[in-house]
Amino acid sequence: MPDPAVSVLMAVRDVERWLPSALDSLRSQTRTDFEIVAVDDGSSDGTSEILRSATDLPVTIIRTLGVGIGRARNLAIEVASAPLFSVLDGDDMWLPCYVELVVGRLEADPTVAIVSPEVVLAVEEQITSRRYYADGYPLRWFEDDQLEHLAEMNYIVPLSTYRREVVDTVGGYDPTPDAIEDWDLWLRALQAGFRAGHVAEPCGIYRLRQGSTTSNRLKLVRGRIAILERLAATDGPVAEKARRSLRFQQFQLLVGEGKEAVRVGDRRKARASLVAAARHPDAQWYQRAGALAAAAFPRIGQAVMTRRATSLPARRVSKDTLQARQ
């Protein structure tokens, strides 16, 4: 068997409902010179058996006990043998063209170290026509000032492929809990001088589901804050954009914590978080009104606050980025 062109990194846990579809998407590839390194991170359902039964695929299985997605991917990298790494979680899928187009782009273009394809969204079982988005905006690709734009919005999708040289240079994934390990890796790669490329054709399906990290808003916001605090402590234009993004995420955290406290009946914490959100300089008028109303009258105020709680304040995104999207 020839050496694989790409190693598929699969960090999985309790995904028996989705894993067969993910594996079938690998079987459907128009180009098959890949290997799979699957890390089963302590599954308690049928995930392990599904992996073991995939004898028609070139899969290596590693068993761990709850080490987390970042550490699991790092373990997969240690075992992987290919010069390129692709990420495919157990609840996502590749379209048949993925290896041909995404890996092919890296092989044909030595100037890029990461290739991010277009990706469509699935919500539970339903595959939609919507493209992957970030912070409520459809993704737009940026060829110039990639690092500065990435500090504002993670426009490099999770289902990307990158060169081994990236992790050899900047290290692997952040193993800490609640980390946004993909965005963190892309930022460190671009800070080190690597460039990213784009495939405009949809090549994958990214699934949103209950219980996944992306659907847990507070954990997601805390992970963003940790990354942005590191960037904000640096110098230059990237730091300024990171500080602007950081202020917005801190506001989102206050709102989220206040809403969660309202939900569980912790009126003292709800009042403290929501009043702080209302005083935040990035809060819009309706958000301030909703936060104060929710602090005083939780049932009434929460409905007002939810009206556009996840929308971006005008100062959230720079003028240059907004113009580029038009």
C-alpha positions as CSV (number, residue, x, y, z in Angstrom):
1,M,0.0,0.0,0.0
2,P,1.4,3.4,-0.9
3,D,2.2,6.0,1.8
4,P,-0.9,8.1,2.6
5,A,-1.0,11.7,1.4
6,V,-3.0,12.8,4.4
7,S,-3.8,11.6,7.9
8,V,-7.4,12.0,9.0
9,L,-7.5,13.0,12.7
10,M,-10.7,11.8,14.4
11,A,-11.2,12.6,18.1
12,V,-14.5,10.8,19.1
13,R,-16.6,10.2,22.2
14,D,-20.1,8.8,22.4
15,V,-21.0,9.5,18.8
16,E,-22.5,6.1,17.8
17,R,-25.5,8.0,16.3
18,W,-23.3,10.0,13.9
19,L,-20.1,8.0,13.4
20,P,-21.4,5.6,10.7
21,S,-22.2,8.6,8.5
22,A,-18.7,10.1,9.1
23,L,-17.0,6.8,8.1
24,D,-19.3,6.4,5.1
25,S,-18.2,9.8,3.9
26,L,-14.6,8.6,4.0
27,R,-15.6,5.5,2.0
28,S,-17.1,7.8,-0.7
29,Q,-14.0,9.8,-1.4
30,T,-13.0,10.1,-5.0
31,R,-9.4,9.9,-3.9
32,T,-8.5,7.3,-1.3
33,D,-4.8,7.8,-0.4
34,F,-5.5,8.6,3.2
35,E,-5.1,7.0,6.6
36,I,-7.4,7.4,9.7
37,V,-6.1,7.9,13.2
38,A,-9.2,7.7,15.5
39,V,-8.9,8.5,19.2
40,D,-11.9,7.1,21.2
41,D,-11.8,9.3,24.3
42,G,-13.6,7.1,26.7
43,S,-16.8,6.3,24.9
44,S,-19.6,4.5,26.8
45,D,-21.8,3.8,23.9
46,G,-21.2,1.8,20.7
47,T,-18.5,4.1,19.3
48,S,-15.7,1.7,19.9
49,E,-17.4,-1.2,18.2
50,I,-18.3,0.9,15.2
51,L,-14.6,1.8,14.8
52,R,-13.4,-1.7,15.2
53,S,-15.9,-3.0,12.6
54,A,-14.6,-0.5,10.0
55,T,-12.1,-3.1,8.7
56,D,-12.4,-1.9,5.1
57,L,-10.8,1.4,6.1
58,P,-7.2,2.1,6.9
59,V,-7.9,3.1,10.5
60,T,-5.7,3.0,13.6
61,I,-7.6,3.2,16.9
62,I,-6.3,4.7,20.1
63,R,-8.2,4.4,23.4
64,T,-8.1,7.1,26.0
65,L,-10.1,8.0,29.1
66,G,-11.5,11.5,28.9
67,V,-8.3,13.4,28.0
68,G,-10.3,16.0,25.9
69,I,-10.4,16.9,22.3
70,G,-7.1,18.9,22.2
71,R,-5.0,16.2,23.8
72,A,-6.8,13.5,21.8
73,R,-5.9,15.2,18.5
74,N,-2.3,15.6,19.7
75,L,-2.1,11.8,20.4
76,A,-3.4,11.2,16.9
77,I,-0.7,13.5,15.4
78,E,2.0,11.5,17.3
79,V,0.8,8.3,15.5
80,A,0.0,9.8,12.1
81,S,2.5,9.2,9.3
82,A,1.4,11.5,6.5
83,P,2.8,15.0,5.7
84,L,-0.7,16.5,5.9
85,F,-3.3,16.4,8.6
86,S,-7.1,16.7,8.1
87,V,-9.7,17.1,10.9
88,L,-12.9,15.1,10.8
89,D,-14.8,14.7,14.1
90,G,-17.2,11.8,14.5
91,D,-20.3,13.9,14.0
92,D,-19.2,15.6,10.8
93,M,-18.9,14.4,7.2
94,W,-16.8,15.0,4.1
95,L,-18.3,15.4,0.7
96,P,-16.8,13.0,-1.9
97,C,-14.6,15.7,-3.3
98,Y,-12.8,16.6,0.0
99,V,-9.5,14.8,-0.4
100,E,-9.3,15.5,-4.1
101,L,-9.9,19.3,-3.8
102,V,-8.5,20.2,-0.4
103,V,-5.5,17.9,-0.3
104,G,-4.9,18.7,-4.0
105,R,-4.8,22.4,-3.2
106,L,-2.0,21.9,-0.7
107,E,-0.1,19.7,-3.0
108,A,-0.3,22.2,-5.8
109,D,0.4,25.4,-3.9
110,P,3.5,25.4,-1.7
111,T,2.7,29.0,-0.5
112,V,-0.2,27.9,1.8
113,A,0.1,25.7,4.9
114,I,-3.6,25.5,5.7
115,V,-6.5,25.0,3.3
116,S,-10.1,25.8,4.5
117,P,-13.0,24.6,2.2
118,E,-16.5,25.8,2.1
119,V,-18.7,23.8,4.5
120,V,-22.4,23.4,4.8
121,L,-24.3,23.0,8.1
122,A,-26.4,20.1,9.4
123,V,-28.7,20.6,12.4
124,E,-29.0,17.2,14.1
125,E,-30.0,14.9,11.2
126,Q,-31.1,17.7,8.9
127,I,-28.5,18.8,6.3
128,T,-29.3,22.4,5.4
129,S,-28.3,24.6,2.4
130,R,-26.7,27.1,4.8
131,R,-22.9,27.6,4.8
132,Y,-20.7,27.5,7.9
133,Y,-20.7,30.8,9.7
134,A,-18.8,32.5,12.5
135,D,-20.2,34.9,15.1
136,G,-23.5,35.1,13.2
137,Y,-21.9,36.2,9.9
138,P,-21.5,34.1,6.8
139,L,-17.8,33.4,6.3
140,R,-15.9,35.5,3.8
141,W,-12.4,34.5,2.7
142,F,-9.5,37.0,3.2
143,E,-6.3,36.8,1.1
144,D,-4.7,39.9,2.7
145,D,-4.1,40.7,6.4
146,Q,-5.2,37.2,7.3
147,L,-4.0,37.3,10.9
148,E,-5.8,40.6,11.6
149,H,-9.1,39.3,10.2
150,L,-8.7,36.0,12.1
151,A,-8.3,37.9,15.4
152,E,-11.9,39.2,14.8
153,M,-13.5,36.2,13.3
154,N,-12.5,32.5,12.9
155,Y,-13.0,32.2,9.1
156,I,-10.9,29.0,8.9
157,V,-13.4,26.2,9.3
158,P,-12.8,23.2,11.7
159,L,-12.8,20.8,8.7
160,S,-9.5,22.1,7.4
161,T,-6.3,20.4,6.3
162,Y,-2.8,21.6,7.1
163,R,0.8,20.7,6.8
164,R,2.8,18.7,9.4
165,E,5.2,21.6,9.4
166,V,2.6,23.8,11.2
167,V,2.6,21.6,14.4
168,D,6.3,21.1,14.1
169,T,6.7,24.8,14.3
170,V,4.0,26.1,16.6
171,G,3.1,23.0,18.6
172,G,-0.1,21.0,18.6
173,Y,-3.6,21.7,19.9
174,D,-4.3,23.4,23.2
175,P,-5.1,20.6,25.6
176,T,-6.8,22.7,28.3
177,P,-10.6,22.2,28.9
178,D,-13.0,24.5,27.1
179,A,-10.3,25.6,24.6
180,I,-11.3,26.5,21.1
181,E,-8.5,24.4,19.8
182,D,-9.0,25.0,16.1
183,W,-9.0,28.8,16.2
184,D,-6.0,28.8,18.6
185,L,-4.0,26.6,16.3
186,W,-4.8,28.8,13.2
187,L,-3.9,32.0,15.1
188,R,-0.5,30.6,16.2
189,A,0.2,29.3,12.7
190,L,-0.5,32.7,11.1
191,Q,1.5,34.5,13.8
192,A,4.4,32.2,12.8
193,G,4.1,33.4,9.2
194,F,2.1,30.6,7.6
195,R,-0.6,31.4,5.1
196,A,-4.0,29.8,4.6
197,G,-5.8,29.0,1.3
198,H,-9.4,28.5,0.4
199,V,-11.4,26.0,-1.6
200,A,-14.6,27.8,-2.8
201,E,-16.5,24.6,-3.4
202,P,-18.4,22.9,-0.5
203,C,-16.3,19.9,0.6
204,G,-17.7,19.0,4.1
205,I,-20.7,19.0,6.4
206,Y,-20.4,20.5,9.9
207,R,-23.0,19.3,12.4
208,L,-24.6,21.4,15.1
209,R,-26.1,19.2,17.8
210,Q,-27.3,19.3,21.4
211,G,-24.4,18.4,23.7
212,S,-21.6,19.4,21.3
213,T,-19.1,22.1,22.4
214,T,-20.3,24.6,19.8
215,S,-23.9,24.5,21.1
216,N,-22.7,25.4,24.7
217,R,-22.6,29.1,24.4
218,L,-20.9,29.9,27.7
219,K,-18.1,27.5,27.2
220,L,-17.5,28.8,23.7
221,V,-17.4,32.4,24.9
222,R,-14.9,31.6,27.7
223,G,-12.7,29.8,25.3
224,R,-12.7,32.8,23.0
225,I,-11.9,35.1,25.9
226,A,-8.8,33.0,26.8
227,I,-7.5,33.2,23.3
228,L,-8.2,36.9,22.8
229,E,-6.5,37.8,26.1
230,R,-3.3,36.3,24.8
231,L,-3.6,38.2,21.5
232,A,-4.5,41.5,23.2
233,A,-1.3,41.3,25.2
234,T,0.8,41.5,22.1
235,D,1.6,44.6,20.0
236,G,0.4,46.0,16.7
237,P,-2.8,46.0,14.7
238,V,-3.6,42.4,15.6
239,A,-3.6,43.3,19.3
240,E,-6.0,46.2,18.7
241,K,-8.5,44.0,16.9
242,A,-8.1,41.4,19.5
243,R,-8.9,43.9,22.2
244,R,-12.1,45.0,20.4
245,S,-13.2,41.4,20.0
246,L,-12.3,40.7,23.6
247,R,-14.6,43.5,24.8
248,F,-17.5,42.1,22.9
249,Q,-16.9,38.5,24.2
250,Q,-16.7,39.8,27.7
251,F,-20.1,41.5,27.2
252,Q,-21.5,38.2,25.8
253,L,-20.2,36.3,28.8
254,L,-21.9,38.7,31.2
255,V,-25.2,38.4,29.3
256,G,-24.9,34.6,29.1
257,E,-24.1,34.2,32.8
258,G,-27.0,36.5,33.7
259,K,-29.4,34.5,31.6
260,E,-28.2,31.2,33.0
261,A,-28.6,32.6,36.6
262,V,-32.1,33.7,35.8
263,R,-32.9,30.2,34.4
264,V,-31.7,28.5,37.6
265,G,-33.2,31.1,40.0
266,D,-30.0,32.7,41.3
267,R,-31.4,36.2,41.5
268,R,-28.3,37.7,43.2
269,K,-25.9,36.4,40.5
270,A,-28.3,37.3,37.7
271,R,-28.6,40.9,39.0
272,A,-24.9,41.4,39.3
273,S,-24.1,40.0,35.8
274,L,-26.9,41.8,34.0
275,V,-26.2,45.1,35.6
276,A,-22.6,44.7,34.6
277,A,-23.7,43.9,31.1
278,A,-25.9,47.0,31.0
279,R,-22.9,49.1,31.9
280,H,-20.6,47.5,29.4
281,P,-19.4,50.1,26.8
282,D,-20.2,47.7,23.9
283,A,-23.8,47.2,24.9
284,Q,-26.5,48.5,22.5
285,W,-29.5,50.4,23.9
286,Y,-31.9,47.5,23.6
287,Q,-29.3,45.2,25.3
288,R,-28.9,47.7,28.2
289,A,-32.6,48.0,28.6
290,G,-33.1,44.3,28.4
291,A,-30.3,43.6,30.9
292,L,-31.6,46.1,33.4
293,A,-35.2,44.9,33.0
294,A,-34.1,41.3,33.4
295,A,-32.2,42.2,36.5
296,A,-35.3,43.8,38.1
297,F,-38.0,41.6,36.5
298,P,-36.4,38.4,35.3
299,R,-39.4,36.9,33.4
300,I,-40.2,40.1,31.5
301,G,-36.7,41.4,31.0
302,Q,-35.3,38.1,29.6
303,A,-37.6,38.2,26.6
304,V,-36.5,41.8,25.8
305,M,-32.8,40.9,26.3
306,T,-33.1,37.8,24.0
307,R,-34.4,39.9,21.1
308,R,-30.9,40.3,19.6
309,A,-28.6,39.0,22.3
310,T,-26.3,37.3,19.9
311,S,-26.1,40.1,17.4
312,L,-22.9,42.1,17.0
313,P,-22.6,45.6,18.3
314,A,-21.6,48.1,15.6
315,R,-18.1,48.4,17.1
316,R,-17.6,44.7,17.1
317,V,-16.1,44.4,13.6
318,S,-13.7,46.9,12.0
319,K,-14.8,49.2,9.1
320,D,-12.3,47.4,6.8
321,T,-13.7,44.0,7.5
322,L,-17.3,45.2,7.0
323,Q,-16.4,46.8,3.7
324,A,-14.6,43.6,2.6
325,R,-17.8,41.6,3.2
326,Q,-19.9,43.8,0.9
